[in-house]
Amino acid sequence: MERNESKKTIRETINTLRLGLIDRYIIRKFLGTFFFCIVLILTIAVVFDFAEKIDNFMEKQAPVKAIIFDYYMNFIPYFGILFAPLFVFIAVIFFTSKMAANTEIIAILNSGMSFRRMMWPYFVSAVVIAVITFMLTNFVIPNSNRIRMKFEDNYYHSSNRKVTVENIHRQVYKNIYVYMGSFNPLSNRGQNFTVEKFNDSNRLVSKLSSSSVVFDTSLHKWTAVNYFLRTFNGTQELITRGSRIDTTLTINPSDFSRDPGYVSTMTYRELDNYISLLKLQGSDELKLFLIEKHRRYANPFAVFILTMIGVTLSSQKRRGGIGMNIGIGLILSFSYILFLQFASQFSLKGNLGPMLAMWIPNIIYMAIASVLYRLAPK
């Protein structure tokens, strides 16, 4: 008897969640408005971006084909996915406010559909957008970013923008540490180079010091110049001097001079593998890449939170009309983006963990969404 009642309850739940005419109407409105907002805002972004960079394109004689296909065809998806949660919020606020102004929300609730049930098509639409955002961010956008950044290096950025990197500390193998006072990416030469090797008991086994080190791009090896090698064996110490000695390390010059935007060119698997390498090396860049990893999870989840806030804010007819709801929505959405940027900077410059930094805005705005949901007219 209990099993039959349980099956009946499951069937009733499935029938309740089955998409009906009103659900399809809301989904069509949601997705249609979302993609319309993307097209509209991206068109404005492209116009302003082109106006800003046209002098550089003309000065460096960028081909028209490269501008269109290598740059803007890759700029558009990158910019669109970057602000997808914002576009979702604006879309929800806009079309839900319009439905409320036309008393469609009241009609839906008076037909017997609960406010909670009315949220179901919004949730379905948010799932579609969140899945698309996650897949594009982790598997498609990184490849397009490589092409876009290569174009920017050739036709927009200054050729002399690389600068000397100072105070490099890396772990390259287990118990092997590299120190470099400074490194010049233009000449691939570092100064005050030291390699220290420890045993499992954390006792120093050997220490290689040199005034400078050069990376051979053809052999992919580092050559220490005027080196001084100290080898320890118990209480004995062996000292070796020389003019040149080759050493193979798991680091490349590009590891010291990467553009901060390089993180956006990595697929999910590449990012995960590179984070493991940075942990081994003890790199200062680790936080930047961990922030990117957690951002890629937090952004799709933000779609659900901002959708919920948007519905609860705009489902009630207001005296100020649609403009009032859109104004409130824009303030909240931009405050979310601003808060996200502050959190990432606190993580990079302070002691705030990357995971917590990326999820704090979602946690706070989830609490706001819960309060607004309770206050929403049912």
Secondary structure by P-SEA (a helix, b strand, c coil): caaaaaaaaaaaaaaaacccaaaaaaaaaaaaaaaaaaaaaaaaaaaaaaaacaaaaaaacccccccccccaaaaaaaaaaaaaaaaaaaaaaaaaaaaaaaaaaaaaaaacccccccaaaaaaaaaaaaaaaaaaacccaaaaaaaaaaaaaccccccccbbbbccccccccccbbbbbcccccccccccbbbbbbbcccccccbbbbbccccccccccbbbbcbbbbbbbcccbbbbbbbcbbbbbcccccccccccccccccccaaaaaaaaaaaaaacccaaaaaaaaaaaaaaaaaaaaaaaaaaaaaccccccccaaaaaaaaaaaaaaaaaaaaaaaaaaaaccccaaaaaaaaaaaaaaaaaaaaaaccc
